[in-house]
Amino acid sequence: MNTRRSIASWCLYDFANSSYSAVITTTIFAPYFTKVLVGNEDGMGDVWWGRVSSVSMLIVALTAPYLGGIADAGGLRKPFWMGFTYLTVLMVAGFTLLEPGMVLTAFVLAVLANIGMEGGIVFYNAYLPRIVPSHMEGRVSGWGFAIGYAGSIVALMAAMPFTEPLRPEPIWLLVAVQFALFSLPAFLYLPSERGASVGFFEAARKGFDTTRTLLARLWRRPNARWFLIAYLFYEDGVTTVLIFSSVFAATTLRMETGQLVILFLLVQFSALAGAALMAKPTDTRGPKFVVTVSLFLWCGVTTAAYFVQTPTQYWAVGIVAGLGLGSVQAASRAFYARFVPIGEENQYFGLYALVGKSAAIMGPLLFGEISRLYGGNQRPAVLSVTVMFVIGLLLLYGVKTDDSDPEEVR
């Protein structure tokens, strides 16, 4: 295996999928969905957008460990990965058909697009311990996020000419093209898995069996178990921020689409810097140190967001938030990889996805319902996010990278 080419093509997939994260999840489609397609005067746009995230994440959470087991048993990692990726590409292209008032159609397309995006990430993450040794996982994970933020910058700059006035259809097509095109190197150059010579249904049976075994084994490994519980809470906070940050800016602070694009361009630059700067310390100081520092930063950011009154204040908060965005996600992925036995990456990262996507079920729903409860006032909902980060910090405190079953650890 050509290690350099594998690493480069793996990182380019982050460049590809970040077009979706930046434009659809975070910046342009989210406020378009809430304010134009649904209407957010009474908070119902927040409710429907929260449902998009929660329903799609629930489906991914319930299926990811079993699909991971099937992929390990049948050598289907790359076919699953490609299928999920191009599901997202097709659904985003389908956004061009949406018009105001098409709430249910928009909901279905957005849910399917999210399923494809998040389902593909399961198999993308599983390649990390496959292509690099454990002592390089932290920095390569950080490189992936850094290149991903570069992809976000490219996607937002490509979208900017269509924001004033807003012409959404070309924006959705540009996202679909970037995602499809820059995914190709990973699909061409990353190694395919050699599964057992069994049919799909036999692979499915083995996948269910191995998942049950995996859950039992992890329950006996306290550090892996408590890391996943901590990750459940703080990832809930991160996901909720990503999903509602632009909606908060557009609804509460009355920021226009062009202003949002400039804001999140600046956030992507700061996130790129944060991911790059903390990549090496993830290996030298340890991923727990990086995650802890990032979570303290996030607590401060979400508390400050509650008090902001002007777009300028929000810009300052957003730039600081970006520094902790890439570092907490990259370090978390590297932290978890320390618990993954060689040859079982799909199963373990399927479970990682189950926990991460389960985290994205409660937070967005809670944010939307609190916003509706207060008549569309989003500020009380922001404080619920801070609580998630505090709980995650407390749970992470006693977690170590060693494990009670050392023969299973990388």
N, C-alpha and C positions, 0 to 999 in steps of 0.2 A: 504493500500500500504506500502510495506517495503521500507522506504525512503533510508536507507543506500544501500540496494541492487539496488534500482533504480538509485541512483547517480553513483554507481560503474559501472553498466552496461551501463549507458549513457556515462560516461567518456571513457569506453573501446571502444565505437564506434569511438571516436576520435583517439584512438590508432590504430584502424583498417584502417580508411580512410587516416590517415597520411602516410601510406605506398605509396598510390597513389600520394599524394601531394609531398612527398620527392623525390621519384624515377622517377615518370612520368612527373609531371608538372615542377619540379624544377631542378633536378640534371642530370639524365642519359638519359631519353627518349627525352627531349627537344633538347639537342645538337645532339643526334643521328638522330632525325627527320630532323633538319636543315642542318647538315653537311653530313650525310650519305644517308638518304632516299631522300632528295631533292637536296642538294648541296647549299653552302652559299657563293660562291666566289663573286657573284655580289649582295648579299643581298636578293636573292629570297627565301632562307630558312627562313629568318626572316619574310618575307611577308607571306609565307604559315603558319608558326607557329602562327603568329598574327591572321590569318584567322581562324585557329582552335579554338583559344580562343574566338574570336569575334562572330563567327557563333554560337558556342555552348552556349555562354552566352546570346546571343540574344534570342535563343529559350527558355532557362530557364527563362529569364526575362519576356518574353511575356506570358508564361504559368503558372509561379509559383503562382501569386495571385489567379488565377482561380482554379488551382488545390488545393490550400489552402482552398478556399471557398467550393469546392466539398468535401474535406476531413472533414471540419467542419459539413457540412450538412449531409453527409452519414456515418460518423464514419470511414473514410478510411485512416486515417493518417498512421497507421502502414503498410497496404498493399502497399500504394504508396511508402513509405520509403523503404520497402524491394524490390519492383520492380526496383526502381532506383539503389539501391545498387548492385543488381546482374546483372543489365545491364552493369555497370562498370566492374564487375568481369569478365564477358564473353568477353567484348571488349578487356580488357587488356590481357587475355589469347589469344585472336586473334592476338595480336601484334607479336606473335611468327611466324606468316605466312608471315610477311613483308620482302621485299628485296629491295635493292637500286633501285631507279627509280619508285617504286610503289607509286607515289605521291598521286594520287586520292584515292586509297584504304587506304593508311595511313591516309589521311585527314578524310575520312568518319569514320574509326574506332576510331580515336582520338576525333572527334567531338562527337560521340555517347558515348564514355567513359566519356568525360567531362560532357555531359548532365546528365548521370547517377550519377556522383559524385556530381555535384552542385545541381541537383534536390533532391537528398537524403538529402543534408545539410539543405534544407528548412524545412523538417519535423523533422530532428534531432534538429535544433534550437528551433522549436516550443515546444519541450518537456521541455525545461529549466524552464519556469514559471509554468509548469504543475507539476513538481516533487519537487520543492523547494519554500519556501516563498520568497517574494521580498527582504528581508534583507540579504538573502544568495546568491542571483543570481550572484553577482560580484565574490565572491570567488569560487563558483561552476563552473562558466564559466571559470575562470582562471585555476581551477584544470583540466577541460576538455582539455584546450589548452596545459597545462603542460604535461599531460599524452599523448596527441597527439604528442608532440615533442619527448617523450620517444619512441613512435611508429615509428617516423621517424628515430630515431637513430638505432633501431632494424632493420628496413628495409634496411637502408644504409649499416650497418655492414653485413647483410646477402648477400647483392649484391656485396660487395667489392671483394670477391674471383673471381668474374667473370668479373672484369674490366680490368685486365692486363694479356693477351690481352682481349679485349672486346668480351664477349660471351653473347649477349643480351637475347636470348630465356629463359635461366633459371631465369634471373632477372625478366622478365615480369611474369613468373609463380609464383615466390616467392611473388610478390606484390599481385597477384590475390588470393593466398592462405591466406596471412595475412589479407587481406580485408574481405574475406568471413568468415574466422574462428572467428575473434574477433568482427565481427558484431553480431554473434549469441546471446550473452548474452542480448543485447539490445532488440532484436526481441523476446526473450523468456520471459524476466522479466519486461520490461516496460509495463505499462497498455495499453490495447486497448481502443479506444474511443467508446462510445455508441452513434452512430448516430441515426437519425430518421429512421423509417422503410419506406424508400422510395427507388425507383430504382435509377440506376446510372444516367439516363437522368434527372430525377427530381432533384437529388442532384446537377447535373451540372447546371440546371437552377437556383437553389437556390444559387449555388456558384457564378454565374455571377451576380446575384442580390446583394448578400452581398458584393461582391468586389466593385461594383459601389457605394454602400452605404458607404463602408469603405473609398474610395477615397474622397467622399464628406465630410465625417466627419473629416478626417485628414487635409483637406484643411482649415477647420475652427480652427485647433489647431496649432498655429504658432510655438510652440517649437518643436513639433513632425515633422512638415513640414520642418523647417529649419535644424533640425538635419539630416533628410534624404537627403536634398540637399547638406549639407556639406559632409555627408558620401559618396554621389555619387562621389565627386571629390577626396577625400583622399583615398577611397577604390580603385579608378582607379589607383592611384599611387602605392598602395601596390600590387595590382594584377599584374601590369605591371612589377614591380620589381621581383616578384616571377616567372613570366613566362620567363623573359629574363635574369635573373642574371647569370644562368649557360651558356646560349648562348653567352653572352658578355664575360664571362671568357674563354670559349672555342675558340671563334672567334677572339676577339681583343687581349687577353692576351696569347693565344695558350696553355691553360692549358689542360692536358690530363685527361681522365675520372677518373683515380685513384686519381689524385689531386683534382678533383671536389668533389668526394665522401668524402675525408678527410676534405675539406673545409666546406662542408655542414653538416658534422657530428659536427664540431665545432660550426657552426651556430645554429644547433638544440640544443646543450647544452646551448648556450647563450640565445636562445629563450625560452627554458624550464625555465631557471633561471629568465628571465624577466617576464614570465607569472606567475610563482609562487610568486615572490617578490611583484608583483603589484596586486595580487588577493585580498588581504585584503584591501590595500588602495583604491581599486575600491569601496568598501563599506564604508570605514571610511572617505576618502577624496572626494569621488564621482567619477563616471566614466568620467565626463567631464575633471577633473584634469588629470587623467591618459591618456586620449586620447590626450589632449593638449601637455603634456610632450612628449609623443611618437611621435607626429607629428613634433615637433621641432627637435627631434633626427633624424627623417627621412629626414628632409630638409638638415641637415648636412651630412647625409650619402650619399644621391644621388648627392649632390654637390661634395663631396670628390671623389665619384666614377668616375666623369668626368675626374679627374686629375690623377688617378692612372696609373702607368706605369709598375708595376711589380706584379707578383702573390702574393708576400709577402705583399705589400701594400693592395691588394684586400682582402687578408685574414683578415687583421686588420679591414678594413671597414666592411666586412661581419660579423665579430663577434660583432661589435657595432650595426650593423643593427638588428641582432638577438634579442638583448635586447628589441628593440621596436616592434618586429614583433608580439610576442604573446600578449603583453600588449595592443596594439592598437586594435587587433581583439576581445580579450576577453572583454575589457572595452566597446567597441562599442556595442557588443551584450547585455551586461548588461545595458548600457545606453538606448538602444531602448526598452528593456523589461520593463522599467519604464512607457512606454506609452501604454502598452498592457493590455486591459481589460481581466479579467478572462473569459474563455470560448471561446475566439476568437483568440487564439494563432496561429492557422494555417493560418488564413486570414492575420493577422498582420505580421507574419514572412514570408508569401508568398510575401507580399508587400516589406518587408525588402530584400528578395532575388531579387525581381524585380529591386530595386535600386542598390543593390550590384553587380548584374550580368550586369545591364546596364552600370555600371561603368567599367566593364571589356570588354566592346565592343570597346570603343573609344581608350583607352590607348594602347593596343597591336597593333591595326591597325596603330595608329599614329607612334609608335616606328618602326614598320616594314617599313612603307612608308618613314620615315625620313632616316632610314638606307639605303634604296634603293636609295633615292634621292642623298645621299652623296657617292654613289658607294660602299656601304657596310661598311662605317665608322659609328660605333654605338655610338660614343661619343656625337654628337649633339642630338641624340635621348634620351640619358640619361637625359639631361637638361629638356626635356619636362615633365619628371616625377616630378622633383622638383617643377615645376609650379603647378601641381595638388595638392601637399601637402600644398603649400602656400595658394591657394584658399580655400582649406578645412579648414585650420586654421582660416582664416578671417571669413568664414561663421559660424563657430562653436562658435565664440566669444560670441554672445548674446544669445545662446541657454541655457535654464534652464530645469531642470528635472520636474518642475511643468508644468501645462498645462491649457489651457483655458477651458477645459471640465473636471474638476477634478473628476466628478463622474465616468469617464471612465478609470481613471488611477489606476494602481495597487498600 
